[in-house]
Structure formats: C-alpha cells, structure tokens
Amino acid sequence: MRRHFPYKKIIVLSVLVAASVTLMNVSGKPQDGPSFWGSLFLRASKPVSGVYTAVKSRLEVLGTAFADKEALSRQNKELEAQLGRLRDLESRLFEAEAENERLRDLLGIQETSPGDYLVAEVYGRDPSKWFSSLSIAAGREQGIQPDAAVVCQAGLVGRILELGDNVSTVLLLTDPESGVGAVAQRSRDLGVVLGGGGPQTLIARFFSKDADVQVGDRIVTSGMGSKFPDGLLIGEVVSVSVPQPGLVKEAVVKPSADFEHLEEVMVIGR
Amino acid sequence: MSRREGSIIAVAVLLAPLAKMVEFAAIPAIGGPDILVCLAICVGWSCDVWNALPAGFALGLIEDIVTGRALGSRAVSLALAAALAAGMKRVVNPDSLSSKALAALCGTTLADCVTWGILASMGIHIATTHFLRGILVPSALWAAALVGPLEFTVKRLASAVQSVWPAPGRTGRETAL
C-alpha cells in the first residue's frame, strides 16, 4: 500500500477537507424537498416504526390486562360516570351550537372559517440529537403546502420543513433553526420565539428591553412574517431576564405543546 | 488496509443505516445513545489513524444524509472521534474494557464539541445548558457503556464477513481444495 501511495496521509486529509467544505456549502443551499437519500430513509423507516409502535402498543395492552383487576374495575366505573357527563355536555353543546347558528343568522354575520385542518399521524422523530423535527404521514398528495403551520390541541407545534408526496418533515419550535414572530398576549409586546434551548424550552426575545413581560404571561404568534396565522398559543413565560449588553429582553417560555408525546398533529391551510 | 480492517469498516458502514433506523423508530433523541459515534469509536479502536479517519467520515456522512441538515458536520466530527480512538489505542492498554470506555468518553466529547462548534459557525445556536445536559453528557455515558458490546458485535460480524472470502494470495478454488 505504502509503495503505491507514498502520500497516503496527505491524500486522505486533502480528500476529507475538500469533501467537508463541499458538503457544508451544499447544505447551505435551500432545498425544495427531502433529498433522495433522505426520502429513501423515511420510506424505509416507516415500516420499522410501524412494527415498533404495534409491538409497543400490544405489549402495553398486555401489561394493562395483567394489571390489578380491582383498579381496572374502579377505573371502568369512573370512565362510565365520565362518559355520562360527557354525553350530557355533548347534548348541551349541540343545543348551544344550534342556538349560536340561529343568532348568527339573525344578526347577519357570516361564518368565518378558521382554515382547513388536516390531521396527520406522527410516525417518527428526528434521529439526530442536534435538531428537533417530526415525520408525519401526510404530504403533497394530501394537499399540504410548504411552510404550513402545524398545531396540536395544546397549541403551535412548528411548520412544514420538507414536503414529500406522502410524508413530510415538521420543524419543531424547539429546533435551533426555528424562529416564530410572537407577541405577549397581555402587553402586546412583539418579539421572536427561538428554539435551541432544549426539548421543552423556548427563548422569547423581545425587541425592547422595556417590554412588559411577566412570569405566567401567555405568548402567542403575532402573525407577522406570514408563515403562521396570528393568535396561536406558543407557551407560557417561566422566567424573564435582560442579557448583556442589555438591548433586548429575554424570556424563557415553556411550550404549551408536549413535543415528546405527540401522536397526531393538525396541519393548517391545506 | 488489512482484510481485517476492511471488513470491520464495511460491517460498521452497513450497520450504520440500521442503527439510525432503530434510533429513528424507538430511541428518544434526547438522553438516548448515539449509536453511530459508538460505531466510529469501535472502528477507530480496530484500525490505524489513517484508515479510521475516512471510515469515521463515512459513518458521519450517513448520519448527515439521514438528517439532511448541516451536511458534513457529523462527518468531520466522527472522523475526528475515530482518529482519536485509534490514537488512544496506542497509548493505553488495548485489551482493557475501561480503556475502551475512556476512548469512547473522549471520542464522543470531541465529536459533540466539534459538531457544536461547526453548527455555531453555521449560525445554528444550541444553548450551552441543553448541549451539556441533553446532548454531551448522555451521549458520552451511553458511548462508554455501549462501546464494549458494540465492538464485540462488529468484530464477530467482521470475522464472518472475512471468512466468506479466501485468504490473500489464494483463490477460492485453492482454499476449497
């Protein structure tokens, strides 16, 4: 080997350095969708993820079946009572909805649609520790648009990053590359909510150091930047500080969505 | 590169997508192990520095392609981690499990710090506390725990791969006879 390649060390180093520089330049360019290898990995991983989820849920069911029977029967009675209350509530809600519709008709107010929602199943998380994203089982064929906002019952989750035919990648709010125009709901101070702080931590950076932000304030999307509709709940302020050199005010925000346990999400505006 | 080194690198590269698939489907990203960095250290432990460098680079590239973001960042980091493991093998007892664990700790720390630095230079900032608590410490501890069993598995698979082909200088027919 040495006889044929006397400059092996120099060649190895030069090739690696050249490859690294090229790759980093390539990744700086914007992409329309997932790369060939990326989408191949997503497609190949879907059955693995499905099998894992099926086995896990079956094991959970088995575990529950073997659990304390007394606790199960108690839980059953509680659930039955809860179901009765929910049925009652459903019937009252139906009545209220019908009444609301009648009153709207009377007042001549047009029904304003909050936008179309598409429910999509989450089937995988980012396999990297460095970024935070989700893979969902819906894509271009289901009518999802690039950069569409993704929400769950608790609030904003993120936006569509990569769009495939039947799969998409969602950039979570906690990703270090995520930034969302935000406003403090109480004081209406504007800022931007950034990721990169950890799996359940967001950093809200307000444009003024005099911003009136307090612990417990709710942070919602401002609607500026056109990627997210306004008023979507992002989270609640946990602590406030003015970092050096003291030009802006920062708040640590606990996101309202639990990113670790998302099973379904809704994509807005398909 | 010897047959043994070649087969170890080939096995590690073939295992890498499978490892990533398992991580994708079943292992939590935060607080879970980073199997590819462990594989890079196993390869480094079994090869010389100049073969470990491109092998680590290839493993990191697989991770970069799967993630699809900041391409090259993990490739450079894992190349350095593999080279560090190969270098450390020369100065510590190569047969001791604690030496391997130490190499895994140092290699993972180096790889994660390099990735953190590269991402910061690309404008992707990860908070220090999250980096230390959520990424560096769990990765390093997992790597120290996993490097032994993983190295055993890789070496076993590599010997199986090696046995498929005849020894150098002999044809398959000669070996059979």
Interface residues (C-beta under 8 A of the other chain):
Chain A: M1 K8 K9 V12 L13 V15 L16 A19 S20 V21 T22 L23 M24 V26 S27 G28 Q31 P34 S35 W37 G38 F41 A44 S45 V48 S49 Y52 T53 G124 R125 D126 P127 S128 K129 W130 F131 S132 E162 T169 P176 E177 G196 G197 G198 P199 T201 I203 E260
Chain B: M1 P17 K20 M21 V22 E23 F24 A25 A26 P28 A29 I30 G32 D34 W50 L53 P54 F57 L61 E63 D64 I65 V66 T67 G68 R69 A70 L71 G72 S73 R74 A75 V76 A79 T115 I118 L119 M122 I124 H125 I126 A127 T129 H130 R133 G134 I135 S139
